[in-house]
Amino acid sequence: MLIDCDAVVRELWDFLDEELSGERIALIEAHVALCERCGPHVVFGRAFKAAVRTARDVAMAPAHLGPRVREALRAQGFSDPR
Ligand SMILES: [Zn+2]
């Protein structure tokens, strides 16, 4: 392999954020595709980032969703937070 596991782990988050050069990303992708140790790291990292993104999207939901969310909460028996 062209790069070792330590390098992949060290650069994992930059890799997931696509903050590396295209050449570097290609090297890591090639390693991860073949490496049983690093594959799960990437799967976990991607899932983690997706979860963070989802949480952020919910927190920053457009204002017009507010009434619908409150309506849904009321339907579930929660009191109106206003
Ligand atoms: Zn590896």
PDB file of the backbone (N, CA, C, O) and the ligand in Angstrom, with CONECT records:
HET     ZN  A 101       1
ATOM      1  N   MET A   1       0.834  -1.205   0.000  1.00  0.00           N
ATOM      2  CA  MET A   1       0.000   0.000   0.000  1.00  0.00           C
ATOM      3  C   MET A   1       0.869   1.255   0.000  1.00  0.00           C
ATOM      4  O   MET A   1       1.995   1.243   0.497  1.00  0.00           O
ATOM      5  N   LEU A   2       0.347   2.308  -0.549  1.00  0.00           N
ATOM      6  CA  LEU A   2       1.147   3.513  -0.711  1.00  0.00           C
ATOM      7  C   LEU A   2       1.236   4.349   0.565  1.00  0.00           C
ATOM      8  O   LEU A   2       2.221   5.055   0.783  1.00  0.00           O
ATOM      9  N   ILE A   3       0.215   4.267   1.396  1.00  0.00           N
ATOM     10  CA  ILE A   3       0.274   4.953   2.680  1.00  0.00           C
ATOM     11  C   ILE A   3      -0.130   3.956   3.760  1.00  0.00           C
ATOM     12  O   ILE A   3      -0.801   2.965   3.469  1.00  0.00           O
ATOM     13  N   ASP A   4       0.273   4.210   5.006  1.00  0.00           N
ATOM     14  CA  ASP A   4      -0.027   3.234   6.047  1.00  0.00           C
ATOM     15  C   ASP A   4      -1.246   3.652   6.869  1.00  0.00           C
ATOM     16  O   ASP A   4      -1.793   4.741   6.697  1.00  0.00           O
ATOM     17  N   CYS A   5      -1.650   2.756   7.762  1.00  0.00           N
ATOM     18  CA  CYS A   5      -2.868   2.982   8.543  1.00  0.00           C
ATOM     19  C   CYS A   5      -2.743   4.215   9.429  1.00  0.00           C
ATOM     20  O   CYS A   5      -3.706   4.963   9.595  1.00  0.00           O
ATOM     21  N   ASP A   6      -1.554   4.428  10.000  1.00  0.00           N
ATOM     22  CA  ASP A   6      -1.371   5.583  10.874  1.00  0.00           C
ATOM     23  C   ASP A   6      -1.691   6.877  10.126  1.00  0.00           C
ATOM     24  O   ASP A   6      -2.333   7.776  10.668  1.00  0.00           O
ATOM     25  N   ALA A   7      -1.242   6.957   8.893  1.00  0.00           N
ATOM     26  CA  ALA A   7      -1.488   8.161   8.100  1.00  0.00           C
ATOM     27  C   ALA A   7      -2.981   8.330   7.848  1.00  0.00           C
ATOM     28  O   ALA A   7      -3.498   9.446   7.898  1.00  0.00           O
ATOM     29  N   VAL A   8      -3.677   7.223   7.576  1.00  0.00           N
ATOM     30  CA  VAL A   8      -5.114   7.297   7.311  1.00  0.00           C
ATOM     31  C   VAL A   8      -5.852   7.788   8.557  1.00  0.00           C
ATOM     32  O   VAL A   8      -6.698   8.679   8.481  1.00  0.00           O
ATOM     33  N   VAL A   9      -5.516   7.187   9.716  1.00  0.00           N
ATOM     34  CA  VAL A   9      -6.198   7.564  10.948  1.00  0.00           C
ATOM     35  C   VAL A   9      -5.927   9.030  11.277  1.00  0.00           C
ATOM     36  O   VAL A   9      -6.824   9.764  11.691  1.00  0.00           O
ATOM     37  N   ARG A  10      -4.667   9.442  11.082  1.00  0.00           N
ATOM     38  CA  ARG A  10      -4.283  10.812  11.404  1.00  0.00           C
ATOM     39  C   ARG A  10      -5.038  11.814  10.541  1.00  0.00           C
ATOM     40  O   ARG A  10      -5.390  12.902  10.997  1.00  0.00           O
ATOM     41  N   GLU A  11      -5.283  11.436   9.294  1.00  0.00           N
ATOM     42  CA  GLU A  11      -5.895  12.379   8.346  1.00  0.00           C
ATOM     43  C   GLU A  11      -7.371  12.096   8.105  1.00  0.00           C
ATOM     44  O   GLU A  11      -7.990  12.666   7.206  1.00  0.00           O
ATOM     45  N   LEU A  12      -7.927  11.199   8.929  1.00  0.00           N
ATOM     46  CA  LEU A  12      -9.297  10.743   8.670  1.00  0.00           C
ATOM     47  C   LEU A  12     -10.304  11.887   8.575  1.00  0.00           C
ATOM     48  O   LEU A  12     -11.098  11.950   7.636  1.00  0.00           O
ATOM     49  N   TRP A  13     -10.264  12.802   9.567  1.00  0.00           N
ATOM     50  CA  TRP A  13     -11.283  13.847   9.590  1.00  0.00           C
ATOM     51  C   TRP A  13     -11.074  14.866   8.483  1.00  0.00           C
ATOM     52  O   TRP A  13     -12.040  15.379   7.918  1.00  0.00           O
ATOM     53  N   ASP A  14      -9.826  15.159   8.172  1.00  0.00           N
ATOM     54  CA  ASP A  14      -9.566  16.043   7.026  1.00  0.00           C
ATOM     55  C   ASP A  14     -10.049  15.368   5.741  1.00  0.00           C
ATOM     56  O   ASP A  14     -10.584  16.009   4.836  1.00  0.00           O
ATOM     57  N   PHE A  15      -9.842  14.061   5.697  1.00  0.00           N
ATOM     58  CA  PHE A  15     -10.307  13.293   4.531  1.00  0.00           C
ATOM     59  C   PHE A  15     -11.830  13.384   4.409  1.00  0.00           C
ATOM     60  O   PHE A  15     -12.366  13.647   3.332  1.00  0.00           O
ATOM     61  N   LEU A  16     -12.512  13.163   5.528  1.00  0.00           N
ATOM     62  CA  LEU A  16     -13.976  13.188   5.502  1.00  0.00           C
ATOM     63  C   LEU A  16     -14.513  14.585   5.181  1.00  0.00           C
ATOM     64  O   LEU A  16     -15.567  14.734   4.563  1.00  0.00           O
ATOM     65  N   ASP A  17     -13.761  15.608   5.616  1.00  0.00           N
ATOM     66  CA  ASP A  17     -14.155  16.985   5.329  1.00  0.00           C
ATOM     67  C   ASP A  17     -13.701  17.421   3.941  1.00  0.00           C
ATOM     68  O   ASP A  17     -13.975  18.541   3.510  1.00  0.00           O
ATOM     69  N   GLU A  18     -13.006  16.528   3.248  1.00  0.00           N
ATOM     70  CA  GLU A  18     -12.464  16.812   1.904  1.00  0.00           C
ATOM     71  C   GLU A  18     -11.569  18.030   1.927  1.00  0.00           C
ATOM     72  O   GLU A  18     -11.599  18.865   1.022  1.00  0.00           O
ATOM     73  N   GLU A  19     -10.762  18.119   2.987  1.00  0.00           N
ATOM     74  CA  GLU A  19      -9.834  19.240   3.108  1.00  0.00           C
ATOM     75  C   GLU A  19      -8.424  18.854   2.693  1.00  0.00           C
ATOM     76  O   GLU A  19      -7.470  19.585   2.957  1.00  0.00           O
ATOM     77  N   LEU A  20      -8.298  17.713   2.050  1.00  0.00           N
ATOM     78  CA  LEU A  20      -7.002  17.279   1.543  1.00  0.00           C
ATOM     79  C   LEU A  20      -6.980  17.482   0.036  1.00  0.00           C
ATOM     80  O   LEU A  20      -8.010  17.723  -0.593  1.00  0.00           O
ATOM     81  N   SER A  21      -5.777  17.380  -0.528  1.00  0.00           N
ATOM     82  CA  SER A  21      -5.688  17.483  -1.980  1.00  0.00           C
ATOM     83  C   SER A  21      -6.362  16.268  -2.619  1.00  0.00           C
ATOM     84  O   SER A  21      -6.492  15.219  -1.989  1.00  0.00           O
ATOM     85  N   GLY A  22      -6.780  16.417  -3.849  1.00  0.00           N
ATOM     86  CA  GLY A  22      -7.430  15.320  -4.552  1.00  0.00           C
ATOM     87  C   GLY A  22      -6.538  14.094  -4.614  1.00  0.00           C
ATOM     88  O   GLY A  22      -7.014  12.962  -4.527  1.00  0.00           O
ATOM     89  N   GLU A  23      -5.248  14.325  -4.765  1.00  0.00           N
ATOM     90  CA  GLU A  23      -4.291  13.223  -4.838  1.00  0.00           C
ATOM     91  C   GLU A  23      -4.258  12.463  -3.516  1.00  0.00           C
ATOM     92  O   GLU A  23      -4.244  11.232  -3.489  1.00  0.00           O
ATOM     93  N   ARG A  24      -4.246  13.226  -2.413  1.00  0.00           N
ATOM     94  CA  ARG A  24      -4.203  12.637  -1.070  1.00  0.00           C
ATOM     95  C   ARG A  24      -5.498  11.858  -0.794  1.00  0.00           C
ATOM     96  O   ARG A  24      -5.462  10.758  -0.243  1.00  0.00           O
ATOM     97  N   ILE A  25      -6.635  12.438  -1.180  1.00  0.00           N
ATOM     98  CA  ILE A  25      -7.922  11.767  -1.003  1.00  0.00           C
ATOM     99  C   ILE A  25      -7.934  10.456  -1.766  1.00  0.00           C
ATOM    100  O   ILE A  25      -8.418   9.444  -1.259  1.00  0.00           O
ATOM    101  N   ALA A  26      -7.405  10.465  -2.984  1.00  0.00           N
ATOM    102  CA  ALA A  26      -7.372   9.248  -3.796  1.00  0.00           C
ATOM    103  C   ALA A  26      -6.518   8.179  -3.127  1.00  0.00           C
ATOM    104  O   ALA A  26      -6.873   7.001  -3.135  1.00  0.00           O
ATOM    105  N   LEU A  27      -5.380   8.594  -2.543  1.00  0.00           N
ATOM    106  CA  LEU A  27      -4.508   7.651  -1.851  1.00  0.00           C
ATOM    107  C   LEU A  27      -5.232   7.010  -0.669  1.00  0.00           C
ATOM    108  O   LEU A  27      -5.176   5.796  -0.477  1.00  0.00           O
ATOM    109  N   ILE A  28      -5.908   7.840   0.114  1.00  0.00           N
ATOM    110  CA  ILE A  28      -6.604   7.329   1.293  1.00  0.00           C
ATOM    111  C   ILE A  28      -7.766   6.436   0.870  1.00  0.00           C
ATOM    112  O   ILE A  28      -7.990   5.382   1.465  1.00  0.00           O
ATOM    113  N   GLU A  29      -8.500   6.854  -0.152  1.00  0.00           N
ATOM    114  CA  GLU A  29      -9.608   6.026  -0.624  1.00  0.00           C
ATOM    115  C   GLU A  29      -9.109   4.658  -1.072  1.00  0.00           C
ATOM    116  O   GLU A  29      -9.738   3.636  -0.797  1.00  0.00           O
ATOM    117  N   ALA A  30      -7.981   4.648  -1.760  1.00  0.00           N
ATOM    118  CA  ALA A  30      -7.420   3.378  -2.233  1.00  0.00           C
ATOM    119  C   ALA A  30      -7.020   2.505  -1.052  1.00  0.00           C
ATOM    120  O   ALA A  30      -7.236   1.294  -1.070  1.00  0.00           O
ATOM    121  N   HIS A  31      -6.444   3.111  -0.038  1.00  0.00           N
ATOM    122  CA  HIS A  31      -6.037   2.361   1.153  1.00  0.00           C
ATOM    123  C   HIS A  31      -7.262   1.799   1.877  1.00  0.00           C
ATOM    124  O   HIS A  31      -7.312   0.617   2.217  1.00  0.00           O
ATOM    125  N   VAL A  32      -8.237   2.663   2.102  1.00  0.00           N
ATOM    126  CA  VAL A  32      -9.420   2.266   2.872  1.00  0.00           C
ATOM    127  C   VAL A  32     -10.174   1.137   2.174  1.00  0.00           C
ATOM    128  O   VAL A  32     -10.720   0.244   2.822  1.00  0.00           O
ATOM    129  N   ALA A  33     -10.195   1.191   0.846  1.00  0.00           N
ATOM    130  CA  ALA A  33     -10.917   0.170   0.089  1.00  0.00           C
ATOM    131  C   ALA A  33     -10.298  -1.208   0.294  1.00  0.00           C
ATOM    132  O   ALA A  33     -10.982  -2.225   0.178  1.00  0.00           O
ATOM    133  N   LEU A  34      -8.994  -1.237   0.600  1.00  0.00           N
ATOM    134  CA  LEU A  34      -8.285  -2.512   0.718  1.00  0.00           C
ATOM    135  C   LEU A  34      -8.020  -2.918   2.154  1.00  0.00           C
ATOM    136  O   LEU A  34      -7.673  -4.069   2.422  1.00  0.00           O
ATOM    137  N   CYS A  35      -8.182  -1.971   3.095  1.00  0.00           N
ATOM    138  CA  CYS A  35      -7.725  -2.205   4.454  1.00  0.00           C
ATOM    139  C   CYS A  35      -8.889  -2.525   5.387  1.00  0.00           C
ATOM    140  O   CYS A  35      -9.843  -1.754   5.491  1.00  0.00           O
ATOM    141  N   GLU A  36      -8.801  -3.661   6.060  1.00  0.00           N
ATOM    142  CA  GLU A  36      -9.877  -4.063   6.971  1.00  0.00           C
ATOM    143  C   GLU A  36      -9.887  -3.219   8.237  1.00  0.00           C
ATOM    144  O   GLU A  36     -10.922  -3.087   8.890  1.00  0.00           O
ATOM    145  N   ARG A  37      -8.749  -2.654   8.581  1.00  0.00           N
ATOM    146  CA  ARG A  37      -8.688  -1.846   9.805  1.00  0.00           C
ATOM    147  C   ARG A  37      -9.287  -0.465   9.596  1.00  0.00           C
ATOM    148  O   ARG A  37     -10.009   0.047  10.451  1.00  0.00           O
ATOM    149  N   CYS A  38      -8.979   0.137   8.440  1.00  0.00           N
ATOM    150  CA  CYS A  38      -9.378   1.529   8.220  1.00  0.00           C
ATOM    151  C   CYS A  38     -10.800   1.661   7.667  1.00  0.00           C
ATOM    152  O   CYS A  38     -11.444   2.689   7.874  1.00  0.00           O
ATOM    153  N   GLY A  39     -11.292   0.647   6.976  1.00  0.00           N
ATOM    154  CA  GLY A  39     -12.635   0.713   6.418  1.00  0.00           C
ATOM    155  C   GLY A  39     -13.671   1.126   7.450  1.00  0.00           C
ATOM    156  O   GLY A  39     -14.423   2.074   7.227  1.00  0.00           O
ATOM    157  N   PRO A  40     -13.720   0.405   8.610  1.00  0.00           N
ATOM    158  CA  PRO A  40     -14.724   0.755   9.634  1.00  0.00           C
ATOM    159  C   PRO A  40     -14.562   2.171  10.182  1.00  0.00           C
ATOM    160  O   PRO A  40     -15.547   2.817  10.539  1.00  0.00           O
ATOM    161  N   HIS A  41     -13.305   2.658  10.250  1.00  0.00           N
ATOM    162  CA  HIS A  41     -13.084   4.034  10.713  1.00  0.00           C
ATOM    163  C   HIS A  41     -13.819   5.018   9.816  1.00  0.00           C
ATOM    164  O   HIS A  41     -14.462   5.954  10.292  1.00  0.00           O
ATOM    165  N   VAL A  42     -13.713   4.793   8.514  1.00  0.00           N
ATOM    166  CA  VAL A  42     -14.328   5.705   7.558  1.00  0.00           C
ATOM    167  C   VAL A  42     -15.848   5.590   7.616  1.00  0.00           C
ATOM    168  O   VAL A  42     -16.557   6.595   7.561  1.00  0.00           O
ATOM    169  N   VAL A  43     -16.344   4.355   7.726  1.00  0.00           N
ATOM    170  CA  VAL A  43     -17.793   4.161   7.815  1.00  0.00           C
ATOM    171  C   VAL A  43     -18.329   4.881   9.050  1.00  0.00           C
ATOM    172  O   VAL A  43     -19.345   5.574   8.987  1.00  0.00           O
ATOM    173  N   PHE A  44     -17.629   4.706  10.179  1.00  0.00           N
ATOM    174  CA  PHE A  44     -18.058   5.363  11.409  1.00  0.00           C
ATOM    175  C   PHE A  44     -17.993   6.882  11.262  1.00  0.00           C
ATOM    176  O   PHE A  44     -18.924   7.594  11.640  1.00  0.00           O
ATOM    177  N   GLY A  45     -16.890   7.361  10.713  1.00  0.00           N
ATOM    178  CA  GLY A  45     -16.708   8.801  10.574  1.00  0.00           C
ATOM    179  C   GLY A  45     -17.785   9.421   9.697  1.00  0.00           C
ATOM    180  O   GLY A  45     -18.300  10.499   9.993  1.00  0.00           O
ATOM    181  N   ARG A  46     -18.120   8.721   8.607  1.00  0.00           N
ATOM    182  CA  ARG A  46     -19.159   9.247   7.702  1.00  0.00           C
ATOM    183  C   ARG A  46     -20.505   9.272   8.416  1.00  0.00           C
ATOM    184  O   ARG A  46     -21.257  10.239   8.297  1.00  0.00           O
ATOM    185  N   ALA A  47     -20.811   8.196   9.166  1.00  0.00           N
ATOM    186  CA  ALA A  47     -22.087   8.131   9.882  1.00  0.00           C
ATOM    187  C   ALA A  47     -22.146   9.230  10.943  1.00  0.00           C
ATOM    188  O   ALA A  47     -23.184   9.862  11.139  1.00  0.00           O
ATOM    189  N   PHE A  48     -21.019   9.448  11.623  1.00  0.00           N
ATOM    190  CA  PHE A  48     -20.967  10.463  12.666  1.00  0.00           C
ATOM    191  C   PHE A  48     -21.228  11.849  12.074  1.00  0.00           C
ATOM    192  O   PHE A  48     -22.010  12.634  12.610  1.00  0.00           O
ATOM    193  N   LYS A  49     -20.559  12.128  10.964  1.00  0.00           N
ATOM    194  CA  LYS A  49     -20.729  13.434  10.326  1.00  0.00           C
ATOM    195  C   LYS A  49     -22.160  13.615   9.816  1.00  0.00           C
ATOM    196  O   LYS A  49     -22.712  14.712   9.898  1.00  0.00           O
ATOM    197  N   ALA A  50     -22.752  12.562   9.299  1.00  0.00           N
ATOM    198  CA  ALA A  50     -24.132  12.643   8.813  1.00  0.00           C
ATOM    199  C   ALA A  50     -25.076  12.957   9.975  1.00  0.00           C
ATOM    200  O   ALA A  50     -26.013  13.742   9.832  1.00  0.00           O
ATOM    201  N   ALA A  51     -24.812  12.329  11.135  1.00  0.00           N
ATOM    202  CA  ALA A  51     -25.657  12.566  12.308  1.00  0.00           C
ATOM    203  C   ALA A  51     -25.529  14.010  12.773  1.00  0.00           C
ATOM    204  O   ALA A  51     -26.522  14.647  13.126  1.00  0.00           O
ATOM    205  N   VAL A  52     -24.300  14.524  12.772  1.00  0.00           N
ATOM    206  CA  VAL A  52     -24.076  15.909  13.180  1.00  0.00           C
ATOM    207  C   VAL A  52     -24.791  16.862  12.227  1.00  0.00           C
ATOM    208  O   VAL A  52     -25.407  17.841  12.647  1.00  0.00           O
ATOM    209  N   ARG A  53     -24.694  16.553  10.934  1.00  0.00           N
ATOM    210  CA  ARG A  53     -25.324  17.408   9.926  1.00  0.00           C
ATOM    211  C   ARG A  53     -26.846  17.408  10.110  1.00  0.00           C
ATOM    212  O   ARG A  53     -27.486  18.455  10.023  1.00  0.00           O
ATOM    213  N   THR A  54     -27.415  16.233  10.363  1.00  0.00           N
ATOM    214  CA  THR A  54     -28.861  16.129  10.567  1.00  0.00           C
ATOM    215  C   THR A  54     -29.282  16.943  11.774  1.00  0.00           C
ATOM    216  O   THR A  54     -30.276  17.667  11.722  1.00  0.00           O
ATOM    217  N   ALA A  55     -28.532  16.831  12.865  1.00  0.00           N
ATOM    218  CA  ALA A  55     -28.864  17.566  14.082  1.00  0.00           C
ATOM    219  C   ALA A  55     -28.819  19.066  13.816  1.00  0.00           C
ATOM    220  O   ALA A  55     -29.667  19.816  14.300  1.00  0.00           O
ATOM    221  N   ARG A  56     -27.823  19.497  13.041  1.00  0.00           N
ATOM    222  CA  ARG A  56     -27.682  20.916  12.738  1.00  0.00           C
ATOM    223  C   ARG A  56     -28.831  21.395  11.847  1.00  0.00           C
ATOM    224  O   ARG A  56     -29.356  22.492  12.037  1.00  0.00           O
ATOM    225  N   ASP A  57     -29.216  20.569  10.878  1.00  0.00           N
ATOM    226  CA  ASP A  57     -30.322  20.938   9.990  1.00  0.00           C
ATOM    227  C   ASP A  57     -31.607  21.107  10.785  1.00  0.00           C
ATOM    228  O   ASP A  57     -32.389  22.020  10.518  1.00  0.00           O
ATOM    229  N   VAL A  58     -31.827  20.235  11.757  1.00  0.00           N
ATOM    230  CA  VAL A  58     -33.037  20.324  12.568  1.00  0.00           C
ATOM    231  C   VAL A  58     -33.005  21.599  13.393  1.00  0.00           C
ATOM    232  O   VAL A  58     -34.009  22.302  13.507  1.00  0.00           O
ATOM    233  N   ALA A  59     -31.824  21.898  13.978  1.00  0.00           N
ATOM    234  CA  ALA A  59     -31.695  23.077  14.824  1.00  0.00           C
ATOM    235  C   ALA A  59     -31.904  24.348  14.008  1.00  0.00           C
ATOM    236  O   ALA A  59     -32.416  25.342  14.523  1.00  0.00           O
ATOM    237  N   MET A  60     -31.507  24.319  12.734  1.00  0.00           N
ATOM    238  CA  MET A  60     -31.603  25.504  11.894  1.00  0.00           C
ATOM    239  C   MET A  60     -32.771  25.404  10.921  1.00  0.00           C
ATOM    240  O   MET A  60     -32.745  26.014   9.852  1.00  0.00           O
ATOM    241  N   ALA A  61     -33.784  24.644  11.282  1.00  0.00           N
ATOM    242  CA  ALA A  61     -34.930  24.470  10.401  1.00  0.00           C
ATOM    243  C   ALA A  61     -35.550  25.829  10.098  1.00  0.00           C
ATOM    244  O   ALA A  61     -35.596  26.694  10.972  1.00  0.00           O
ATOM    245  N   PRO A  62     -36.025  26.026   8.870  1.00  0.00           N
ATOM    246  CA  PRO A  62     -36.631  27.304   8.497  1.00  0.00           C
ATOM    247  C   PRO A  62     -37.772  27.681   9.432  1.00  0.00           C
ATOM    248  O   PRO A  62     -38.445  26.813   9.988  1.00  0.00           O
ATOM    249  N   ALA A  63     -37.980  28.971   9.599  1.00  0.00           N
ATOM    250  CA  ALA A  63     -38.975  29.471  10.550  1.00  0.00           C
ATOM    251  C   ALA A  63     -40.370  28.909  10.266  1.00  0.00           C
ATOM    252  O   ALA A  63     -41.138  28.651  11.193  1.00  0.00           O
ATOM    253  N   HIS A  64     -40.695  28.721   8.983  1.00  0.00           N
ATOM    254  CA  HIS A  64     -42.051  28.275   8.675  1.00  0.00           C
ATOM    255  C   HIS A  64     -42.330  26.863   9.185  1.00  0.00           C
ATOM    256  O   HIS A  64     -43.483  26.435   9.248  1.00  0.00           O
ATOM    257  N   LEU A  65     -41.262  26.138   9.550  1.00  0.00           N
ATOM    258  CA  LEU A  65     -41.479  24.805  10.100  1.00  0.00           C
ATOM    259  C   LEU A  65     -41.909  24.870  11.557  1.00  0.00           C
ATOM    260  O   LEU A  65     -42.457  23.907  12.093  1.00  0.00           O
ATOM    261  N   GLY A  66     -41.659  26.017  12.203  1.00  0.00           N
ATOM    262  CA  GLY A  66     -41.973  26.142  13.619  1.00  0.00           C
ATOM    263  C   GLY A  66     -43.397  25.745  13.957  1.00  0.00           C
ATOM    264  O   GLY A  66     -43.609  24.865  14.791  1.00  0.00           O
ATOM    265  N   PRO A  67     -44.394  26.386  13.316  1.00  0.00           N
ATOM    266  CA  PRO A  67     -45.786  26.043  13.628  1.00  0.00           C
ATOM    267  C   PRO A  67     -46.091  24.572  13.413  1.00  0.00           C
ATOM    268  O   PRO A  67     -46.833  23.967  14.187  1.00  0.00           O
ATOM    269  N   ARG A  68     -45.517  23.991  12.358  1.00  0.00           N
ATOM    270  CA  ARG A  68     -45.773  22.573  12.085  1.00  0.00           C
ATOM    271  C   ARG A  68     -45.167  21.698  13.167  1.00  0.00           C
ATOM    272  O   ARG A  68     -45.756  20.698  13.578  1.00  0.00           O
ATOM    273  N   VAL A  69     -43.960  22.093  13.631  1.00  0.00           N
ATOM    274  CA  VAL A  69     -43.323  21.322  14.696  1.00  0.00           C
ATOM    275  C   VAL A  69     -44.154  21.412  15.967  1.00  0.00           C
ATOM    276  O   VAL A  69     -44.383  20.414  16.650  1.00  0.00           O
ATOM    277  N   ARG A  70     -44.611  22.652  16.278  1.00  0.00           N
ATOM    278  CA  ARG A  70     -45.421  22.821  17.488  1.00  0.00           C
ATOM    279  C   ARG A  70     -46.705  22.004  17.389  1.00  0.00           C
ATOM    280  O   ARG A  70     -47.152  21.385  18.355  1.00  0.00           O
ATOM    281  N   GLU A  71     -47.291  22.024  16.169  1.00  0.00           N
ATOM    282  CA  GLU A  71     -48.518  21.259  15.952  1.00  0.00           C
ATOM    283  C   GLU A  71     -48.268  19.774  16.211  1.00  0.00           C
ATOM    284  O   GLU A  71     -49.060  19.100  16.870  1.00  0.00           O
ATOM    285  N   ALA A  72     -47.158  19.285  15.681  1.00  0.00           N
ATOM    286  CA  ALA A  72     -46.819  17.870  15.853  1.00  0.00           C
ATOM    287  C   ALA A  72     -46.592  17.553  17.328  1.00  0.00           C
ATOM    288  O   ALA A  72     -47.007  16.502  17.816  1.00  0.00           O
ATOM    289  N   LEU A  73     -45.928  18.475  18.035  1.00  0.00           N
ATOM    290  CA  LEU A  73     -45.674  18.257  19.458  1.00  0.00           C
ATOM    291  C   LEU A  73     -46.985  18.240  20.237  1.00  0.00           C
ATOM    292  O   LEU A  73     -47.175  17.414  21.130  1.00  0.00           O
ATOM    293  N   ARG A  74     -47.902  19.173  19.887  1.00  0.00           N
ATOM    294  CA  ARG A  74     -49.199  19.203  20.570  1.00  0.00           C
ATOM    295  C   ARG A  74     -49.938  17.896  20.339  1.00  0.00           C
ATOM    296  O   ARG A  74     -50.561  17.348  21.248  1.00  0.00           O
ATOM    297  N   ALA A  75     -49.858  17.401  19.093  1.00  0.00           N
ATOM    298  CA  ALA A  75     -50.532  16.148  18.774  1.00  0.00           C
ATOM    299  C   ALA A  75     -49.966  14.997  19.599  1.00  0.00           C
ATOM    300  O   ALA A  75     -50.649  14.008  19.864  1.00  0.00           O
ATOM    301  N   GLN A  76     -48.699  15.146  20.000  1.00  0.00           N
ATOM    302  CA  GLN A  76     -48.073  14.105  20.828  1.00  0.00           C
ATOM    303  C   GLN A  76     -48.332  14.335  22.317  1.00  0.00           C
ATOM    304  O   GLN A  76     -47.865  13.570  23.161  1.00  0.00           O
ATOM    305  N   GLY A  77     -49.081  15.396  22.631  1.00  0.00           N
ATOM    306  CA  GLY A  77     -49.410  15.637  24.033  1.00  0.00           C
ATOM    307  C   GLY A  77     -48.475  16.595  24.733  1.00  0.00           C
ATOM    308  O   GLY A  77     -48.584  16.783  25.945  1.00  0.00           O
ATOM    309  N   PHE A  78     -47.526  17.230  23.977  1.00  0.00           N
ATOM    310  CA  PHE A  78     -46.657  18.217  24.599  1.00  0.00           C
ATOM    311  C   PHE A  78     -47.351  19.573  24.605  1.00  0.00           C
ATOM    312  O   PHE A  78     -48.102  19.888  23.682  1.00  0.00           O
ATOM    313  N   SER A  79     -47.106  20.376  25.634  1.00  0.00           N
ATOM    314  CA  SER A  79     -47.724  21.690  25.657  1.00  0.00           C
ATOM    315  C   SER A  79     -46.987  22.631  24.723  1.00  0.00           C
ATOM    316  O   SER A  79     -45.817  22.412  24.407  1.00  0.00           O
ATOM    317  N   ASP A  80     -47.669  23.676  24.282  1.00  0.00           N
ATOM    318  CA  ASP A  80     -47.067  24.657  23.390  1.00  0.00           C
ATOM    319  C   ASP A  80     -45.947  25.390  24.093  1.00  0.00           C
ATOM    320  O   ASP A  80     -46.164  25.953  25.166  1.00  0.00           O
ATOM    321  N   PRO A  81     -44.746  25.401  23.517  1.00  0.00           N
ATOM    322  CA  PRO A  81     -43.596  26.007  24.193  1.00  0.00           C
ATOM    323  C   PRO A  81     -43.623  27.536  24.229  1.00  0.00           C
ATOM    324  O   PRO A  81     -42.783  28.136  24.899  1.00  0.00           O
ATOM    325  N   ARG A  82     -44.565  28.190  23.526  1.00  0.00           N
ATOM    326  CA  ARG A  82     -44.576  29.644  23.513  1.00  0.00           C
ATOM    327  C   ARG A  82     -44.886  30.232  24.890  1.00  0.00           C
ATOM    328  O   ARG A  82     -44.933  31.453  25.044  1.00  0.00           O
TER     329      ARG A  82
HETATM  330 ZN    ZN A 101      -5.373   0.800   7.062  1.00  0.00          ZN2+
END
